[in-house]
């Protein structure tokens, strides 16, 4: 077993974000997204909520199915208006093998394109945890097979949700700027 985390997946998708760059507030969107709005952003999104951890950091709690059932406990690491990074020790539920964890880093970055249009980049990194490495070893699962499976599921999911996230962020931006 490794003593350092191994990168399993690095996925990035981009989509037009129909809002002026200065009006975008990604952390505000992420930490206030309603459950129903989160569910509209992917057929595999099951639930979302927000919380604050013991250290006072904001959290985004998400349940989704990306190859396997996942419960994500994202903790705010970077929260600038147009750039947000959160990290989760995510629970993974394998139907025949049980439960383990991985580390997911989720980053949303807006960049200006024109006066009224921006672009959203949705970046997902998945790393092993010692728990996942033990799980893989106990279950005789080939690491290359795990990587390939996670990569395919993550890239498909990221491609689906990114334009829907961009639309949701743009709607929130327009709504917030009307107040």
C-alpha positions as CSV (number, residue, x, y, z in Angstrom):
1,X,0.0,0.0,0.0
2,X,1.1,3.5,-0.8
3,X,1.7,6.2,1.8
4,X,0.9,9.0,-0.6
5,X,-2.3,9.7,-2.4
6,X,-2.5,8.5,-6.0
7,X,-4.3,10.6,-8.6
8,X,-7.1,8.5,-10.1
9,X,-8.9,11.1,-12.2
10,X,-8.3,14.6,-13.5
11,X,-11.3,15.9,-15.5
12,X,-12.1,19.3,-16.8
13,X,-15.1,20.6,-18.8
14,X,-16.0,24.1,-20.0
15,X,-19.2,25.8,-20.9
16,X,-20.4,29.3,-21.7
17,X,-21.7,31.2,-18.7
18,X,-24.2,33.8,-19.8
19,X,-23.4,36.4,-17.3
20,X,-20.9,39.3,-17.0
21,X,-17.8,38.3,-15.2
22,X,-18.1,40.9,-12.4
23,X,-21.6,39.7,-11.6
24,X,-20.6,36.1,-10.9
25,X,-20.3,34.8,-7.4
26,X,-19.5,31.1,-7.5
27,X,-19.1,30.5,-3.7
28,X,-22.5,32.2,-3.1
29,X,-24.1,29.9,-5.7
30,X,-22.4,26.8,-4.4
31,X,-23.1,27.3,-0.7
32,X,-26.7,28.3,-1.2
33,X,-27.8,26.1,-4.1
34,X,-31.3,24.6,-3.4
35,X,-31.7,20.9,-3.4
36,X,-34.1,21.0,-6.4
37,X,-31.7,23.3,-8.4
38,X,-28.8,20.9,-7.7
39,X,-31.0,18.0,-9.0
40,X,-31.8,19.9,-12.2
41,X,-28.0,20.1,-12.9
42,X,-27.7,16.3,-13.6
43,X,-29.9,13.2,-13.8
44,X,-27.4,11.7,-11.3
45,X,-27.7,14.4,-8.7
46,X,-29.7,13.1,-5.8
47,X,-29.4,15.7,-3.0
48,X,-27.6,18.8,-1.9
49,X,-27.4,20.8,1.3
50,X,-25.0,23.2,3.0
51,X,-23.5,23.3,6.4
52,X,-20.6,24.7,8.4
53,X,-17.9,22.5,9.8
54,X,-16.4,22.6,13.4
55,X,-13.7,25.0,12.1
56,X,-16.3,27.5,10.8
57,X,-15.7,26.6,7.1
58,X,-18.6,26.5,4.8
59,X,-19.5,23.1,3.4
60,X,-21.4,21.8,0.4
61,X,-22.9,18.3,1.0
62,X,-23.9,16.4,-2.2
63,X,-25.2,13.0,-2.9
64,X,-24.8,11.7,-6.4
65,X,-24.3,8.6,-8.5
66,X,-21.1,8.8,-10.6
67,X,-20.3,5.2,-11.4
68,X,-21.0,4.4,-7.7
69,X,-23.1,6.1,-5.1
70,X,-21.2,9.0,-3.6
71,X,-21.7,11.2,-0.5
72,X,-19.5,14.3,-0.7
73,X,-18.6,16.5,2.2
74,X,-17.0,19.4,0.5
75,X,-15.1,21.9,2.7
76,X,-14.3,25.4,1.4
77,X,-10.7,25.8,0.6
78,X,-10.7,28.8,-1.8
79,X,-13.6,31.2,-2.1
80,X,-13.2,34.1,-4.5
81,X,-16.1,35.4,-6.4
82,X,-15.1,33.8,-9.7
83,X,-13.0,30.9,-8.4
84,X,-14.0,28.4,-5.8
85,X,-12.2,25.2,-4.6
86,X,-13.7,22.7,-2.2
87,X,-12.2,19.4,-1.0
88,X,-14.2,16.3,0.2
89,X,-13.4,13.0,1.8
90,X,-16.1,11.3,-0.1
91,X,-18.0,8.2,0.9
92,X,-18.2,5.6,-1.9
93,X,-20.7,2.8,-1.9
94,X,-19.9,-0.2,-4.1
95,X,-23.0,-2.5,-4.4
96,X,-21.2,-5.8,-3.8
97,X,-18.1,-4.8,-1.9
98,X,-19.2,-2.2,0.7
99,X,-18.1,1.3,1.6
100,X,-14.8,3.2,1.3
101,X,-13.6,6.8,0.8
102,X,-11.7,8.8,-1.8
103,X,-10.6,12.5,-1.8
104,X,-12.3,14.7,-4.3
105,X,-11.2,18.2,-5.2
106,X,-13.8,20.2,-7.0
107,X,-12.9,23.6,-8.6
108,X,-15.2,26.0,-10.4
109,X,-13.5,28.8,-12.3
110,X,-15.1,31.6,-14.3
111,X,-13.2,33.6,-16.9
112,X,-14.4,36.6,-18.9
113,X,-15.0,36.1,-22.7
114,X,-16.9,39.3,-23.7
115,X,-18.5,42.1,-21.8
116,X,-21.6,40.0,-21.1
117,X,-20.4,36.4,-21.4
118,X,-18.0,34.4,-19.3
119,X,-16.9,30.8,-19.4
120,X,-17.1,28.2,-16.6
121,X,-14.5,25.6,-16.1
122,X,-15.5,22.6,-13.9
123,X,-12.4,20.7,-12.7
124,X,-12.6,17.5,-10.7
125,X,-9.6,15.6,-9.2
126,X,-10.0,12.3,-7.5
127,X,-7.3,10.9,-5.3
128,X,-7.0,7.7,-3.3
129,X,-7.1,7.7,0.5
130,X,-5.5,5.0,2.7
131,X,-9.0,3.6,3.2
132,X,-9.5,3.2,-0.6
133,X,-6.1,1.7,-1.1
134,X,-6.8,-0.9,1.6
135,X,-10.3,-1.5,0.1
136,X,-8.8,-2.1,-3.4
137,X,-6.2,-4.5,-1.9
138,X,-8.8,-6.4,0.2
139,X,-11.1,-6.8,-2.8
140,X,-8.3,-7.7,-5.3
141,X,-9.4,-4.9,-7.6
142,X,-6.9,-3.9,-10.3
143,X,-5.9,-0.2,-9.8
144,X,-5.9,0.4,-13.6
145,X,-9.5,-0.9,-13.8
146,X,-10.5,1.4,-11.0
147,X,-8.9,4.4,-12.7
148,X,-10.5,3.6,-16.0
149,X,-13.9,3.2,-14.5
150,X,-13.7,6.3,-12.4
151,X,-12.3,8.3,-15.3
152,X,-15.1,7.3,-17.7
153,X,-17.9,8.0,-15.2
154,X,-16.3,11.3,-14.0
155,X,-15.8,12.6,-17.5
156,X,-19.3,11.8,-18.7
157,X,-20.8,13.3,-15.5
158,X,-18.6,16.5,-15.8
159,X,-19.6,16.9,-19.4
160,X,-23.3,16.7,-18.5
161,X,-23.3,18.9,-15.4
162,X,-20.9,21.7,-16.5
163,X,-23.3,23.5,-18.9
164,X,-26.2,23.0,-16.5
165,X,-24.1,24.5,-13.6
166,X,-23.2,27.4,-15.9
167,X,-26.8,28.1,-16.6
168,X,-27.7,27.8,-12.9
169,X,-24.9,30.2,-12.0
170,X,-26.0,32.7,-14.7
171,X,-29.6,32.6,-13.4
172,X,-28.5,33.2,-9.8
173,X,-26.3,36.1,-11.0
174,X,-29.2,37.7,-12.9
175,X,-31.5,37.2,-9.9
176,X,-29.0,38.6,-7.4
177,X,-28.3,41.6,-9.6
178,X,-32.0,42.5,-9.8
179,X,-32.2,43.1,-6.0
